[in-house]
Amino acid sequence: MFLEQLSLTDFRSYAQVDLTLAPGVTVLVGSNGLGKTNLVEAIGYLSTLSSHRVSNDAPLLRFGADRALIRAQLVRGERKVLLEMEINASRANRARINRANPVRARDILGICRSVLFAPEDLALVKGDPSSRRRFLDDLLVVLLPKHAATRMEYDKVLKQRNALLKSARAQHFSRAGVSEGHLATLDVWDSHFAGAAAALLAARLDLLNRLRPYMAQAYAQLTDGSKLLRAIYRSNLDGEPQATESDMVQDDSTDISGAPAPYSAPEPEDLSLLEPAALREMYVAALAESRKRELERGMSLVGPHRDELDLLLGQAPAKGYASHGESWSIALALRLASFYVLSEDQHIASNEPILILDDVFAELDAQRRSRLASMVSRAEQVLVTAAVGDDIPVELAGAQIQVIPGGVIPHGL
């Protein structure tokens, strides 16, 4: 699959821009701040219905505009598909496929497959657990669009359950105490929650099993291969306390001397061996056990929203131990593993995703630049952004497009 035409209207800095692309490597060159990343961000948005840079859609609209439009013509084998995504400020987003009637935005998931690596991906290694959970969930949606509903159902039930726990907590600290009605309603929501949590957890675990060998392979190819990259999923079903962003005041993985803290967490039980029904029963039991604490805190303390994906380099956790260069290589390995998993998926013909490398090579030494270029050069379509064309390895020599304020100029025109 490759992207043949991209048109943006009132998206980010662009009032209007039209881009013609071809298979192989295309390099978007331009000074920082001119909009290179805005172009590739639009492609990524069509894949996941979210931005890798911001948590909501408002910044995607050009200042003063009430909507933005992304049009993309994709070539998949012998077929062409035209996608149109309308991002609205005051109503639900809408999409169209081949100029048919508007559909829900999520109905286009799975059509435009892309894997985007950007500087923000350092958060996959150095950031809090939510970055790694989002990595898994976003890839789930691209690989199997049905999991958009899995994710939405869990988020909806979690929100409702948290609202109930907050209300019950207020009663708990009043003279009346928690009412029987609140407890009965909580029983009902616990049942819904356990089912939704089990479905999301099972999907994440299955995906991680598919990613692991590719992660290790990609990291070894990017480096000298002396250290093994591993990933361990830690669910609070294993009985280990998990921290969320609101729980963490500071987590720099160091002791007072500045040395990395010892890492001794045991490997958890392999929950991927269990069926969703068994996971559901485990969540029911975990919720019952944690009810008193949840009523006291007014929030859900059990569930996939509190899980962690541990990245290990050799025997040490990547967070706190990995150097800056190693962290970049780990983040790249995660994205390359995503690319390989999507490429091997047999559900869709001509399914190799578009590979996007946004401002990657400036941060890599010459050896890692060359290794990465050799790994990706054979992809059907590779889009690369760079402030300076000299940063691009010779292995990725291809078409160049100059990005200028408000537009683009194909090389040579």
C-alpha positions in Angstrom: 0.0 0.0 0.0 1.2 3.5 -0.7 -0.2 7.1 -0.4 -0.5 8.7 -3.9 -2.2 12.0 -3.0 -2.5 14.0 0.2 -4.6 17.2 0.5 -5.0 19.2 3.6 -7.5 22.1 4.2 -7.2 24.2 7.3 -5.1 21.5 9.0 -2.5 22.9 11.4 -0.5 25.6 9.6 -1.9 24.8 6.2 -4.8 26.7 4.7 -4.4 24.4 1.7 -1.7 22.1 0.5 -1.6 19.3 -2.0 1.1 16.6 -2.1 1.8 14.0 -4.8 3.7 11.0 -3.7 5.0 7.7 -5.2 6.2 4.3 -3.9 9.7 4.1 -2.5 11.5 6.8 -0.5 10.3 10.4 -0.3 12.2 13.0 1.8 10.4 16.1 3.0 13.1 18.7 3.6 12.7 22.1 5.2 13.7 24.3 8.2 12.1 23.5 11.5 8.7 25.1 12.1 7.6 25.1 8.5 5.2 22.2 8.7 7.0 19.0 7.8 5.6 17.2 10.8 2.1 18.5 10.2 2.0 16.6 6.9 3.0 13.3 8.3 0.8 13.9 11.4 -2.2 14.0 9.1 -1.3 10.6 7.7 -0.9 9.2 11.1 -4.3 10.6 12.1 -6.0 8.6 9.4 -4.5 5.4 10.9 -5.4 5.9 14.5 -7.9 8.8 14.6 -5.5 10.5 17.0 -2.4 12.7 16.9 1.0 11.6 18.2 1.6 15.1 19.4 -1.6 16.3 21.2 -4.3 14.6 23.2 -7.3 16.2 21.6 -8.3 17.4 18.1 -8.6 21.2 18.8 -4.9 22.1 17.9 -5.3 20.2 14.6 -7.6 23.0 13.2 -5.9 26.0 11.7 -6.3 29.0 14.0 -9.7 30.5 13.4 -11.1 27.6 11.4 -14.1 25.5 12.6 -13.1 22.4 10.7 -10.1 20.7 9.0 -10.2 18.3 6.1 -7.7 15.5 5.3 -8.0 13.8 1.8 -5.9 10.9 1.0 -5.8 8.6 -2.1 -4.3 5.3 -1.3 -3.2 2.6 -3.7 -3.6 -1.0 -2.5 -2.6 -3.5 -5.1 -4.8 -2.8 -8.1 -7.3 -0.7 -6.2 -7.4 2.9 -5.3 -9.3 4.2 -2.2 -10.1 7.8 -1.4 -10.5 8.7 2.2 -11.8 12.0 3.5 -11.7 12.9 7.2 -13.5 16.0 8.5 -12.3 17.1 11.9 -14.8 19.5 13.5 -14.5 21.9 16.4 -18.1 21.7 17.6 -19.5 18.4 16.4 -18.5 14.8 15.8 -15.9 14.1 13.2 -17.1 12.5 10.0 -15.4 10.5 7.2 -16.2 9.4 3.7 -14.9 6.5 1.6 -14.7 6.9 -2.1 -17.1 9.9 -1.9 -19.9 7.9 -0.5 -22.2 9.1 2.2 -20.6 10.2 5.4 -19.8 7.5 8.0 -18.6 7.5 11.6 -14.9 8.4 11.8 -14.0 5.0 13.2 -15.4 3.3 10.2 -12.2 4.1 8.2 -9.9 2.5 10.7 -7.7 -0.2 9.1 -7.8 1.3 5.6 -4.8 3.7 5.9 -2.1 1.7 7.7 0.9 3.6 8.8 3.7 3.4 11.4 5.1 6.8 12.5 8.3 7.3 14.4 8.8 10.7 15.9 10.9 12.4 18.6 7.9 12.1 21.0 8.5 8.4 21.0 11.3 8.7 23.5 8.4 8.8 26.0 7.9 5.1 25.2 11.2 4.5 27.1 11.6 7.4 29.4 7.9 8.4 30.1 5.2 7.2 32.4 3.3 4.0 31.9 0.5 5.7 30.0 2.8 6.2 27.0 3.5 2.5 26.7 -0.2 1.5 27.2 -1.2 3.9 24.5 1.5 2.4 22.2 -0.2 -1.0 22.5 -3.7 0.3 22.2 -3.0 2.4 19.1 -1.4 -0.5 17.4 -4.3 -2.7 18.3 -6.7 -0.4 16.6 -4.6 -0.3 13.4 -4.1 -4.0 13.3 -7.6 -5.0 14.3 -10.1 -2.1 14.0 -12.7 -4.0 16.0 -10.6 -3.2 19.1 -11.5 0.5 18.7 -14.8 -0.7 20.2 -13.0 -2.7 22.9 -11.0 0.3 23.9 -14.1 2.6 23.9 -16.2 0.2 25.9 -13.5 0.0 28.6 -13.0 3.7 28.8 -16.8 4.2 29.0 -17.3 1.7 31.8 -14.2 3.0 33.7 -15.6 6.5 33.6 -19.0 5.4 34.9 -17.5 3.3 37.6 -15.2 6.0 38.8 -18.1 8.4 39.0 -20.0 5.9 41.1 -17.0 5.3 43.4 -16.5 9.1 43.8 -20.2 9.5 44.8 -19.9 6.5 47.2 -16.8 8.0 48.7 -18.7 11.2 49.4 -21.3 9.2 51.2 -18.7 7.2 53.0 -17.4 10.3 54.7 -20.9 11.6 55.5 -22.8 10.5 58.5 -25.1 8.3 56.4 -22.3 6.0 55.1 -22.4 4.1 51.8 -26.0 3.2 50.9 -27.1 -0.3 49.9 -28.2 1.2 46.6 -24.7 2.4 45.9 -23.2 -1.0 46.7 -25.8 -2.8 44.6 -25.1 -0.5 41.6 -21.4 -1.0 42.1 -21.9 -4.8 41.9 -23.5 -4.3 38.5 -20.8 -2.0 37.2 -18.1 -4.4 38.6 -19.6 -7.1 36.3 -19.5 -4.8 33.2 -16.0 -3.6 34.1 -14.6 -7.1 34.6 -15.8 -8.1 31.1 -14.4 -5.0 29.4 -11.1 -5.2 31.3 -10.6 -8.9 30.4 -11.3 -8.2 26.7 -8.7 -5.3 26.6 -6.1 -7.2 28.6 -6.4 -10.3 26.4 -6.0 -8.2 23.2 -2.9 -6.4 24.6 -1.3 -9.7 25.7 -1.9 -11.3 22.3 -0.4 -8.3 20.5 2.7 -8.2 22.8 3.4 -11.9 22.0 3.4 -11.0 18.4 5.7 -8.0 18.9 8.3 -9.5 21.2 10.4 -11.4 18.6 10.4 -8.4 16.2 11.4 -6.0 19.0 14.4 -8.1 19.8 15.3 -8.5 16.2 15.0 -4.8 15.3 17.0 -3.7 18.3 19.8 -6.2 17.5 19.9 -4.9 13.9 20.1 -1.3 15.0 22.9 -1.9 17.5 25.9 -4.2 17.9 23.5 -6.9 19.2 25.3 -7.2 22.6 22.1 -6.6 24.6 18.7 -8.2 24.3 15.6 -6.1 24.3 12.7 -7.7 26.2 9.2 -6.6 27.2 7.2 -7.8 30.2 3.6 -6.9 30.7 2.8 -6.3 34.4 -0.9 -6.5 35.2 -2.3 -5.7 38.6 -4.0 -9.1 38.4 -0.6 -10.4 39.5 -1.1 -8.7 42.8 1.6 -6.1 42.3 0.8 -2.5 43.1 0.8 -0.4 40.0 1.2 3.4 39.8 -0.7 5.8 37.6 0.3 9.3 36.6 -1.8 10.7 39.5 0.0 8.5 42.0 3.5 9.4 40.9 5.0 12.6 42.3 8.5 11.7 41.1 9.9 8.5 39.5 13.4 9.0 38.2 14.5 5.4 39.0 17.4 6.6 41.1 18.3 6.5 44.8 19.7 9.4 46.7 23.2 8.7 45.5 22.1 9.2 41.9 22.7 5.5 41.0 19.8 3.5 39.3 17.7 1.7 41.8 18.1 -2.1 41.9 15.7 -4.0 39.7 14.4 -7.1 41.4 10.7 -7.4 40.2 10.0 -11.0 39.4 8.5 -12.0 36.1 4.7 -12.3 36.4 2.5 -15.2 35.6 1.9 -15.5 31.9 -1.7 -14.3 31.7 -1.7 -14.7 27.9 -2.2 -18.4 28.5 -5.7 -17.7 30.0 -8.9 -17.3 28.1 -10.8 -14.0 28.5 -13.5 -15.7 30.6 -10.8 -16.7 33.1 -9.3 -13.2 33.1 -12.8 -11.9 33.7 -13.2 -14.1 36.8 -9.8 -12.9 38.1 -11.0 -9.3 37.7 -14.2 -10.0 39.6 -12.1 -11.4 42.5 -9.6 -8.5 42.4 -12.4 -6.0 42.4 -14.0 -7.6 45.4 -10.7 -7.7 47.3 -10.0 -4.0 46.5 -13.5 -2.6 47.1 -12.8 -1.2 50.5 -9.7 0.7 49.3 -11.5 1.9 46.2 -14.4 3.3 48.2 -11.9 5.1 50.4 -10.0 6.5 47.4 -13.1 7.1 45.2 -11.4 5.6 42.1 -10.8 2.3 40.3 -7.5 0.8 41.6 -7.8 -2.4 39.4 -7.7 -2.7 35.6 -5.7 -2.3 32.5 -5.5 1.5 32.9 -3.0 0.8 35.8 -0.9 -1.8 34.0 2.8 -1.3 33.0 4.9 -2.6 30.1 8.4 -3.0 31.4 11.1 -2.7 28.8 14.3 -4.5 29.7 17.7 -4.0 28.1 19.8 -7.0 29.1 18.8 -7.5 32.8 18.2 -3.9 33.5 15.1 -1.7 33.0 15.5 0.6 30.1 14.0 3.4 32.0 16.8 4.8 34.2 19.5 2.6 32.8 19.5 3.1 29.0 21.7 5.8 27.5 20.1 8.4 25.3 21.3 6.6 22.2 20.0 3.3 23.5 16.7 4.9 24.3 16.3 6.1 20.7 17.2 2.6 19.5 14.6 1.0 21.8 11.9 3.4 20.6 12.8 2.8 17.0 12.7 -1.0 17.6 9.2 -0.7 19.0 8.0 1.1 15.9 9.8 -1.2 13.5 8.3 -4.2 15.4 4.9 -2.6 14.8 5.7 -2.3 11.1 6.7 -6.0 10.9 3.6 -7.1 12.7 1.3 -5.1 10.4 3.2 -6.3 7.3 2.8 -10.0 8.3 -1.0 -9.6 8.9 -2.8 -11.8 6.4 -6.3 -10.4 6.7 -5.7 -7.7 4.1 -4.0 -8.0 0.7 -1.3 -5.4 -0.1 -1.2 -4.6 3.6 2.3 -3.3 4.2 1.9 0.0 6.1 3.4 3.3 5.1 6.5 3.9 7.2 7.1 7.4 8.4 10.4 8.6 10.0 9.9 12.1 11.4 13.1 13.9 12.2 14.9 10.7 13.2 18.3 10.8 11.6 19.6 14.0 13.2 19.7 12.2 16.5 21.5 9.0 15.4 25.2 8.5 14.9 26.5 7.6 11.4 26.5 3.8 12.1 22.9 3.7 13.4 21.7 5.9 10.5 23.2 3.4 8.0 21.7 0.4 9.8 18.3 2.0 10.0 18.3 3.1 6.4 19.2 -0.5 5.3 16.4 -1.9 7.3 13.7 0.4 5.9 14.8 1.1 2.4 12.9 -1.9 1.0 9.5 -0.9 2.4 6.9 -0.1 -0.2 6.7 3.5 0.8 8.9 5.4 3.2 8.3 9.1 4.1 11.2 10.9 5.9 11.4 14.4 7.2 14.6 16.3 7.8 15.7 19.8 8.4 18.9 19.2 6.4 19.1 16.9 3.4 22.6 15.8 4.4 21.2 14.0 7.4 19.6 11.4 5.2 21.8 8.3 4.5 22.7 7.5 0.9 20.7 4.3 1.3 17.5 6.4 1.4 18.3 8.5 -1.7 14.9 9.1 -3.4 12.5 11.9 -4.3 12.7 15.1 -2.4 10.0 17.7 -1.6 10.9 21.1 -0.3 8.6 22.3 2.5 8.2 26.1 2.5 5.9 28.4 4.5 2.4 27.3 3.7 3.2 24.8 1.0 5.6 22.5 -0.8 7.8 22.4 -3.9 8.7 19.1 -5.5 12.4 18.8 -6.1 13.6 20.3 -9.3 10.6 22.6 -9.9 
